[in-house]
């Protein structure tokens, strides 16, 4: 009986070793994983899920369209700002030309006065 007990305990040890190896190589699902699997299996009967690639492509397309729309809006705002800058610069140039003409007239007027004064002093 002693040898049979030793053989049984050796068999039990080897069985436990094999069980441990199997459980380590195939980790068991946690209870939440099990419910997720059962939930997803049940939900598959309600609708046909889209393949992940299609979902991602759809989301990416929406995101790309959104970004392009924002980009177009920003470009439109910048174009409007550029146009307002051009108008402002045109106004500044017109004012500068007006001042330039006014200063030229003043210079001519002063030349004439100095000429009159110089002629008066010479006589």
Secondary structure, 3 states (H helix, E strand, C coil): CHHHHHHHHHHHHHHHHHHHHHHHHCCCCCHHHHHHHHHHHHHHCCCCCCCHHHHHHHHHHHHHHHHHHHHHHHHHHHHHHHHHHHHHHHHHHHHHHHHHHHHHHHHHHHHHHHHHHHHHHHC
